[in-house]
Amino acid sequence: MEREALFERLNQNLQSDRILTLVSAPAGYGKSTLVNTWLTQQSLSASWLTLDDKDNELGRFLMYLIASIQQVEPDFCGDLFTVLQADQVPPPDVLVTTLVEDMLKWTQKRIVVLDDFHCIHNPAVLGVLNHLLISQPPLLHLMILTREDPPLPLARLRVGGQMSEIRTLDLRFSSDESRQFFQKVIGIDLPQPDIQSLTSRTEGWAAGLQLAGLILRDLKDPSTFIRAFSGGHRFILSYLTEEVLNHQTAEVQDFLLQTSILSQLCGELCDAVTGRTDSAEQLETLYSANLFLILLDESDGWYRYHPLFAEMLQSQLRRRAPHLIAELHRRASGWFEEQDMPVYSIEHALVAGRDASLVGLLEKHSWQLLTRGYSQRFIMWVEELPPELRRLSPILNTSLVWGKILHGEYPQAASDLIEAQEALENLSPEHPKRQIIEAELLALQSFIAQARGEVEEALALAEKAKSLVPPEEIRMKGSTALAYGVACRMLGRFEEAIESLNEAIQFGHELEDHITAMVAVAHLSLIFLRLGELHRLAAVAEVAIERAEKISRVAPLMIGYAHAALGEVYYEWGEFEKARSILSHAIRLATLANHPASLIYSKIAMARLCQGEGDLEAAEQSLAEAYEILAHAGPAWAYLDWVAQQVSLLVAQGKLQQAESLLISTKIMPESEVTYRTEGIHLAWLRWMIAHRHPEALNLAERIVKEASAGKRNGTLLRALVLGAKAGGGVEWLKQAKTLAAAEGYQRIFLDEGCELISTSSSELVEPLSERELEVLRLLAQGLTYTEIAQSLFVSINTVRHHIKNIYSKLGVEKQTQAVQRARELKLI
């Protein structure tokens, strides 16, 4: 039925640009019905999210919120959604910024309804919503439907005129509305005195009126019944619920009580719980009778009880048949298990009792839960098990260690690993699972050793783990292949690493294990960069990203690495815009995933791009941000990558003393042995020595070339050759570099190192000037000073100097007058 006065108030709230409408009243006052009916009259599409106690997890709440908004705004927070799908929750400030930024892209007002908000009490969830309300995206209208006022800044919003409220007094039915309700909804006509009496006794409470109506339509003397009850809402509700049940057959009463344990209902599920075979027909009958049943999906026949009615049915079940409750949940758990819906199955098993059957479910589905977005919930379930049950399960303990490693909690993982090893002792040597669990423990030890920098030990552990895995154990073949491949990469044994990581990808795809596959792809990408195999890198990374983000809509850990490595490829190919777009996406994903290593690597790659474009300030800022992350949470090995790029920038800025001090801090000196692990710093030393005109520069270049050639690391070799040409190797070294670079399409490596790119037999540039370089050149031709050019372009003098250095290099000149003359010859100005 329509409640025009309240509809008008809701319309005014929407039109007034207030960000929040709060509909707050006790259960059964028709909050959801009012707003839902009002929304059917609106031209704007609305997102509706009905909450329950399980939505107090921040990641789960946001994933459902974004999914509901995507029904009307398909592109809303796509990156954040894929990260949340992988069970990674960004820091609160990142979450709020991401939500607000995407809401600012909306072109029309959007209504977002949060129903049953009283279920939410997690401070993290409330904190995000608090900041969202403070930010006040102009096209967001949030509607909160709740039984009690939430701990949000309501007073501030109220004083600021940013909030409207509909409360219990507003929602109470008048006598006239009660009459319409009984006529239109219940289908009975009552005398006006009875209407007034019933409205008065229920205080216009919609749930009380509906329950009374269900009873009254079967009575010959409604007036006598109406006079017979009074009291508070809970008393009336309990009384009327029992009366409604008593008016049903014993068969229907049993159905209602037994199915009240279900948050959602369908025919097959109810059959499994009740032992009936006609539940689908029974649900249709109850729905037609307005018996507090809400249709969720007409095509599939899914329903739910009104929360208030479900509560009272559960109360009646606890009073009438408490001995049945655990068994009903066990039946529900069994049905969900048959449907391959392990989360629902485990949730019902938890209510049925923490026993061996629950342990069996957790063991069976542990890897699926860990790798498909339920890792945090799985960790919580296992940690809440009674100690005596957990101690008996080496499978659960090893799975718990995997969960901690996935979330980067290596110290806790090492502690839990000890408990897993102790749990293994509960299995006899002949137990069929013992060998595979031993292999799993070795693989876990390998990953923990890698995190500690104990690479040789990590490789030995991974090798032993691989040897214990039977051919039919696909999951463990993937995990051990990954452990072995990563250890080989860290030791520079690339051929073995590539073979093993490809195996891990294949096994990951077979099991739809996006995490194993993406971690393997990330490490493959790093290998291909060192090998200089750009086309191979691009092919592997693009396929993996497509499969994860667009097909499966999940952004597993380390996906930022794959994006960043791909961005570096397009930068090398000279495709600046595409490289910048990919690197920006990598930074965004790494930030959302709160994965420090990916974020550091992505920001270092972005710094190189900015430096290549001549934007030294942006490069400096990106490296400063990378260092800040590195200082707090980054892996130790990332420091060397950061130093190498920071030295490149300092040399470009002419800050040679700072560059030298930074290199010395690594304790890797020019005379130190060149290895796979040190070659990045040795290349940085070489760049510094060239700028410093050091006599030993060519000698260092020769040592790097020798080591990189022996290891077939063409990416490193190419850089050494280009720098070596500048160090005294001359044209022959540059020719070798160009020959090596041709097949993979390298371009930027020559330009970044300032090699002469003028064809002496042609009047055309081998590498054209960028738009910004042409701007600087035109201003130079007009006779402007460096300071005047900087002011004109709103950049620093250092950036101007960098552009001019690139211009001189590309034009093959050394002075300003020569540059202007050469540019005129080429008709550039």
N, C-alpha and C positions, 0 to 999 in steps of 0.2 A: 504494500500500500504506500501511497505517496504522502509525505508529511511536508506540505508546502512551506510552512513557516521556517522549518529547519533547512529545507532546500535553499530558500532565499538567503539565509544566513551563510550557508556554505558558498553560494554564488558570490556574495559580497566579499567573503574572505579571499576567494580566488582572485577576484578583480582588484582587490586592494593591494596586491603585490606583497602581502605578508608571506613570510617563508614557511610558517608552521600553523597547522590547525590541529589542536589537541582535542580529541574526543575521549573524555575520561569519565568512567562510571563503572559501578560494580557489574559483575557478570549478569548477562541476561537482559540488559536494557536495550538491546537492538543496535549497538554501535556499528557492527559490521553490515547489518542489513540496511541501515540508514545510508551509510556512505556508498555501499555497492549500488543501491537503487539510484542514488543521486548521480553516480558516475555514468549510469546508462543514459542520462540526459545531456552529458557533456560532449562537446565536439573534440575535446582533447583526449588523447590516449593516455591511459594511466597504467602504472606498474603496481602490482599488488603482491606483497610478501606476507604470508601468514607465518608467524614465528612459534617456536616451541622451546622447551628447555634445552634441547640439543643445540640450538642455534647460538648458545653463549660462547662458542669458540669463535674468535675473531675471523679466522680464515673462512670458516664455513658460513658465517653470517654475511661476509662481504661477497663471497662467491654467489650465494643465493640472491643477494641484493642486486649485484651486477647482472646476473642472469635474468632477473625480472625486468630490469630496465632495458636489457637488450631485446626484449620482446617488442619494444616500440622504438628503440634506438640501437639497431644492430651493431654499430661500430663502437658502442660505448665501452671504454676501458678494456679493449681487447687484449692488450699486453698484460694488464694486471690480472685479467681472468685466467689467462693461460698459466701465469705464475701460481695463482691460487690453486688451480687444478693440480699442480705438481706439489701441493701441500707446503708451499713456501709463502710465508707471511712477511711482507715488507715492514719496516719500522713505521710507527703511526704517522710521523710527519710526511713520509713519502706517500702513504696511503691517502691522506687528506689532500695533499697537493695534486696527486693523480686524479682523484675523484673530482675535485673542483675544476682542474684544467679541462677535463672532458665535458663537464657540465657547462662550462663557458662556451663550448662549441655548439651548444644547442641553438636552434633557430626558432623554437617556439616553447611555450611553457609546458613543463612536464609535471604530472602529479605522481608522487611516489607514496604509496600507502604501506605503512608498517602496522599490521594487525597483531593483536595479542602481545603488545610490546612489554607488558608486565612480566613476560617470561625472561626478559633480558636484564641481567644484573652484573654481567662481566664488565669491570671498569675499563678494559681495553675497548670493548665495543661502544660503550657509552662515551668514552673519550673521543673516539673518531667522529661519532655523531655530534658531540658537543662542538668540536672544531668545525665541522661542516656547517652547523647552524651559525656559528660566529662568522664564517667566511661568507655566508649568504649569497650563493650563486643566484643571479637575478631571475633565471627561468626555472628554478626549482620551487615546487610547492610540496612540502612534506606534510603528510597526514599521519599522526600517531594515534592509534586506537588502543586503549589500555584500561585495565581495571584500577590502576593506581597511578598517580603522577610519577613520571620517571625522574631520576636525578640528573636533569639537564638544566641549562641556565634559563628556566622558565620566567623567573622574576625579571631578569634583564630583558628578555624578549617582550614580556608583557609591558614593561615600562617604555620600551622603545617602539611600541606599536607594531611589532613584527610577529605577533602571535594572536590567534583567536581561539576561543575555547567553547566547547559544548560539553555540558556536564549533566549530572543525574537529573536535576530539576528540569533541564531542557528536554531530556529524553523521555520523561514520564508521559504516559498516554493520558490524554484528557478523556472525559466520559464519551465525547463525540468520537474521538479516535478509537476508543475501545469498541464502540458500536460498529464502526466501519471494519475494524479488525475481525470481530466475530462474524460479520456478514461475509466479508470478502475472502478471508483466509481460512477460518474454521468452517464457515458455511452454516451458521445457525443464527436465528433471530431471538434475542432475549428482550424481555420487557425493560423499559428504561430504568425503573427502580433497581432491578437486578444488575444492570450495567453500572449504575452509579455505585452500588454497594460493592460490587466486585472490583471496580477501579479504585475505590477508597481502600478496601482491605489489602489489595496488592500494591497500593501506592503507585498505580500506573506502570507497574513492572511488567515488561513485555513477556519475559519467560514465564512468570506466574500466570499471566493471562492465557498464554498458549497452552500451558499444562492444564489449566482449568478448563479451557475450551475442549481439549481432547477428551476430558471426562464428561463434561456437560452435554456433549452432543449425543451421548448414549443414555442420558438420564431423563426420566419422565417428569421429575420435580426438581428443576435446577435451583429454585429459590431455597429449598431446604438445605441443599448442599452448600450453597453460597454462604448461608448463615452459620455453617458448622465449623468453619476454620478461620483462624486469625493468627497473628504472631509475626515474627521477623521473617526476612527473606529466606534464611537458611531453613528455618522450621517449615515455612510454606513450601519451599522447594523439595525438602525431604518428604513432606507429607504428600504433595502432589505427585512426585515421582513414583512413590509407592502406590498411590492410587492409580496412576497411569499403568503401571506394571500389573496391578491387580485386575485391571480391565482387559488385559491381554490373556490369551490362552497360555497354559503352562509351557507349551512348546515355544511360543513367541517370547515369553519371559526368559526362558533358558537361552534363547538365541541372543537376545539383547544383552544379558548379563555376561555371557561367555565371550561375545565379540567386543565388549567394551574395552578389553585390554589392547585393542588394535588402534593405532593412530590413523590408519587408512584401511578400507575394507573393499574386497571384491568377492565375487561368488566363490571362486576356487579357494581362496585363503580362508574364508569363513567355513567352507566345507571341511577343510583340514582341521580347523580349530574346534568346530562343534561336532564333527562326525556326521554331518548331514550331507545330502546330495542335492538339495534344492535351494541353496543359499542365495543364488542369483535372483531367483523369483521372490524370495523373502525380502531381499533388499529393495526390490522394485515396489513391493507392496508397502513396506514401511515408508519409503520415500513418498509414495502417492498419498499416504495417510498423514503427511506432515509431521512425522514422528521424529523431529530434530535430526534428520539425516540430510547431509549436504552432498550434492552431486559434484564430484571433482572432474570426472572425464566421462562424458556421455558415451563415447565410442567404445571405451574399454570397461565401463561399468564400475568405476572406482568411486567410493563415497568416504565420508567421515562423519562421525557424530558431532553435533554441536558441542564445543568444549565443556560447557556447563552440564549438559545432559550426560556426557561421558563421565564426568567427575561423579555425578550422583549414581550412575549405573555401577561404577567401580566401587563406590561406597557400599551400595547394596550387595555387590558380589562379595566384598570383604566380610559383610555381616552374615550373608546367607550361606556362602560356600567357600570359605578361605582356603580349604584343603585343595581346591581345584586350580588356584591361581598359577602355581608353578607349572602344573601340567599343561595348562592352556598356553603358557608362554613357550614351553618345550615344543608343543605342536606347531605353534607359529614359527618358531625357529627352524623346525624341520622343513616346513613348507618353503620358507625363504631360501634355505640351503638347496632344496631341489631346484629352485628357480635360478640358482647361481647368483644370489643377492646376499653375499656374505656379511655385509655391514648390518643389515636388518636382522639376519639370522643371529649374529653375535649379540646384538643389542637385546633381543628377546632371551637369549641364553643367559645373559648377565642377570636379568631379572629372575629367571628360573632358579639361579643359584650358581655360585662360583665352584664348579666341580670339574671332574675329569672330562665331561662332554664339552664344556666350554674350552678347556685346554686343547682338546682335539680340534675344535673349530679354529681356534687361533693358530694352531700349528699348521693346519691344512692351508689356510689362506694367508699366512704371514707375508710371503713375498708379494702376492697380489696386492695386499693392503699397503705394503711399504712403497711399492712402485707406481701405484695408481691414485695417489692423492690422499691416502688415509694414514700416512706414517705417524703423524703426531697422535692421532686417536689410538692407533695400534700401540704405540709406546705407553700411553696412559693406561690402556686396558691391561697390558702385561704388568706394569708396575703396581697396579692395584690388586693383582692376584694375591691370595694368601701365600706367604713365603714357602710353606710346605708344598704347595702345588707348583710354584715356579721353580723350586729347587729340583723337582723331578723331571723338568723338561729342558734338555739341552737345546732342543730346536727353538723354543721360545727365547731362551737366553741368547743364542747366537743371532736370532732375528732382531732382538733388542739392540745388540751391538751394531748391526747393519743400520738400524734406524738412527742411532746416535752419529754414526759416520756420515750418513746422508745429510744430516743437519750440521755437520762440521764440529760436533761435540767430541773431539778426539780424547781429551783427558777422561771424560766420563765413559767413553767407549772402552778405553783401556781398563778401567775399573770393572765394567760390566763383563769384559772378556774373561777376567779371572773367574767370575761366577759361572760363566758359560763352560769354562774348562772344568770346574768342579762338578757341574751338573752332568757333564759327559761321563764322569766316573760312575754315575748311577746305571749306565748301560753296560751290559756284559760284553766282553770282547767279540762274542759271536752275534751280537745284535745286528740285524740287517742294515740299520741306519748309522751304525757307529762310524764306518769308514767315510761316508759322505759328510758327516758332521765334523770329523777330524779335518777333512779337506776344507770345509767352510771356516773352521777356526784358524787354519793356516792362512787362508786368503785374507781373513780379517786382520791377523797379525801383520801380514804384508802391507796392507793399506795403512795401518797405524805406524809401522816402521817407515814407510814413505813420508808420512806427515812429519816424522821426527828427523828426516834427512838421512836415515840409515838405509841407503839405497841398495847396497850390496846384500844386506840381510833381507831386505824386502824381496829382492829377486830370488834368493835361495828359498824363502818361504813360499813364494808364488809357484816356483818350479815344483816344489814338493807337493803343494796343493793340487796342481794339475795332474800329477802322476797318480793321485788317489781317486780321481773322479771317474766313475763308470761311464761308458759311452751313452747310456740312455738318460743320464742326468743333465738335461739341456740347461737348466738354470745355473747349476754349479759350473758347467763347462763355460758358460758366459762369464760368470763372476771371476773364475780363476784365470780365464783368458784376459780379462780386463786387468787384473792385478799384475799378471806377468807382462802384459804389453806396456803398462804405465811404468813399471820398474825398468824395462828395457829402454824405453824412451829417455828416462832420466839418466841412464848410463850411456846414451848415445848409440845403442845397438838398434839402429833404425829398421833394418830388414826384419829382424825378429819381432820388433814392436809392431810394425805394420801388419804382419801376418796375424799376430795374436789379437790386435785391436780389431781387425776385420772379422775375426771369428766372434769376438764379443758383440760386434754390431749385428752379425747374422743371427746369433742366438737371441739377442735382445729383440730383434724384429719378430722372431718366431713366437716369442712369449708376450709380445706387445709391452715389453719392458723398456720404456722410453729412457729411463735414467741410465741403465747400463749402456744402451746404444749411444746416447748423447755424450756421456763422459768419454766413451771410446772415440767418437767423432771429434770431440774437442782436442784430445791428445793427438789424433791423426793430423788435424789441422796444423798443430804446432810443429809436427815432424815435417809435413810437406813444405812449410815455410822455410825451414832450415835446409831442406833438400832443393828448394827453388822450383818445386813442381806446382806452379800456380794453377794450371788448368785442372789438375787432379784434385787440388784442394777445393777449388770452386765447385767442382762436380759433387764431391762428397758432402761438403757443407750445405749446399743448396738443397740437395735431396733430403738430408736429415732435417733441415729447418722446415721444409715443406711438409714432411711427414709428421713432425711433432706439432708445429704451430697451426697449420691450416687444416690438416686432416684430423688429427687427434685433439686439437685445441688444448695442448698442454705445453708448458715451457719448463722442461726438466732442468735440474741443476747443471750448470756449466754451459747452457745454451748460449750465454753471452760470449763465451770463448769462440764458438763457431761463427757467430756474427762478426766478431772483431777480426778474426783471421780472414774472413771473406771480405771485410772492408779493406783490409790491407792489400788484398789481391787487386781489388778495383782501383785502389790508390796507385799501385805499381803500374797498372794499365793506363793510368792517366785519366780515369773517369772520376773526377773529383766529386761531382754532385752525388753520384751513386755511392761512392765510398763514404761520403759524409752522412748520407741517409742511413746506410747500414751501420756505421759506427755509432750514430746517435741512437739507433734502435738497440744496439748492443749495450750501450750505457744505460738506457732505460730499463731493459730487461734485467741487467745485473743489479741495478738499484732496487728494482721491485723485488727481485729474488733475495736481496740482502746477501749477495755472494761476493765477498771482498776480492778474491783472486780474479774473478771475471771482470769486476769493475775496475780494478787497477790496470789489468791488461788492456781493457777497452779505452781507458783514458790515456794510456801511453800511446796507443795507436792513433787516437784523435790528436794528441799533441804533435805527432809526426806530420799528420795531414795539415794541421794549422801552420806548422813551421814551413812546410812545403809551399803553402799558399802565401807565405810572407807575413802571416799574422802572428808575430812573435809573442804579443801579449796574451793571445788566446792559448798559444802553446804553453806558455809559462803558467797560466792559470790551470790548465788541464793537468800539468805535471804536479803542481802544488796540491791539487785535489787528490791525485793518485797517492802522493806521499802521505797526506793526512790519513788516508785509509790504511796505507801500508804500516804507518806507525802504530795504529791501534789494533788492526785485525788481520793484516795481510801475511801471506806465507813468506818465509825468509828468502826463498829463491827469487821472488818477484823483485826484490830490492836491486838485483844486478840488472834486470831489464830496465828498471826505472833509472838507474845511474847512467846506463848507456845512452838513453834518450835525453836525459838532463844534460849530459856532457855535450851532446850534439847541439843542443840549444845554446849552452853557454859559449861554445866555440863560435856559433853563428853571431852571438852578441858581442864577441870579442873579449869575453871574461875568462881568459885562459888560466889565471891563477886560481879562480874558484873551481874551474874544471879539473885542474890538477889535484887540488885538495880533495875533491870528491872521489876521484879515481884512487888516490892513495888510501882513502878510507875503506876501500874494498879489500885491501891487502893483496890484491892481484896487481903485480908490477909488470912493466914491459918485458923484463927479463924472465918472468915466471913462465913455467911450461904452458904452452898453448894446448888446451883440451876443449872438448865439447862444452864443458861447463863454463870455461873462462873466455871463450872466443868473443863473446859479446863485449866484454870489458876490454879485451885486447884490441878489438876494432875501435872502441872509443879512445883508447890510448893512441892508436894510430892516427885518428882524426886530430887529436890534440897535438901530436908530434908534427904533423904536416903544418898545422897552423903556427906552431912554434918554430918551424924550420929546423927540426931536430935531425942531426946527421944519421941517427939510427932508424929513422922512419922506414926506409926501404927494407932494411934487415928484418924489422918486425913484420912488415907486409909479407915478405917471403916465407917467414915461419908460419903465419896464419894460412897462407895459400897452400903450403905443404900439408898442414894438418887437415884443412878442409877438403883438399883433393883426396887425401887418403881415406877420409870418411865419406866421400861422395856427397858432401853437404854443399850443393851448388849455390844455395841461397847465401851462405856465408862466404863461399869462394868468390861469388860475383862481387860482393861488397869489398872484399879484400883486393880484388883486381882493380876495381875502380879507384879505390883509395891509393892502392899501390902505384897506379899510373901517375897520380898527383905527387907521390912520394919520391918519384924518380924513375919509375918503371917505363914511363913514357907511352908512346903510341902503341907499341907492341902489346903492352898490358891492356890498354884500352880496347885494342882489336880483339884480344882474347875474351874480354868481358862482353863485348857486343855480340860475338859469335855465340857465347854461352847464353846470353839473354834473349836472342832472337826467337827461339822456339817457344818460349814461355811468354813473350810479349812484354818483357820488362821495359819501362820507360823512365819512371821517376827516379830510379836509383842513380842514373847519370846526371839528371838535372839537380837532384838534391845535393850531390857531391860537387856541383859546380864545374863539371867537365865541359870543355868547349864543344858546342853542338852546331857550329857553322860549317856548312859544306863549302870548302874553298873554291870549288869549281862551279858553284851555282850561286845565284843571287837570292835564293830562297832560304829561309830559316828551316833547319831541321825540326826545331821545336818552336812553335809560335809563342809570342808573348801573351800572357794572360790579360784579361780586361783591366785589372787593377794596374798591371805593369805598363800597359799602354797609357792609362791615365797619368801615371807618374812621368812617363816619357814625354807626354805632351806638355806637362807643366815644366819639366826641365827645359824643353825647347823654348818655352816662354821666358826663361831666365829666372824662374823662381828659386829661392834658396830651399834647403832641406826643411827649415823651420816653417817656411811659408807653404810648402807642399803638405807638411804634416797638418797644419791648421786647416788647409783647404779640404783635405780628405778625412779629417777628424781621426787621425791615427798618431802614434808617437813617432819621434824622429828615428828611433831604432828600427821601426817597421819600414820607414822610408828608405833608410840605409840598406835594409835587407832587399827591398824591391830593386833598388838601383844596382846592387851587387848581382842579382839575377839578370837584370837587363844587360849589364856589361858582359856577363858570361854568355848569354844567348846571342848577343850581337858580335861577340869576339873582339871587344874593345877594352881599353883601360881608362879612358877619360870621358868626361861629359861631352866635350866638343866632338870627339870621335863618335860617341853614341848618337848624337843628334844628326851628324852627317850621315852615318850608316843607316839610320832610320829613314832619312829622306831618300836615300838611294833605293831603299826597299819600299818606298811609298807608304810607310807606316804612319807618318805625320805629314 
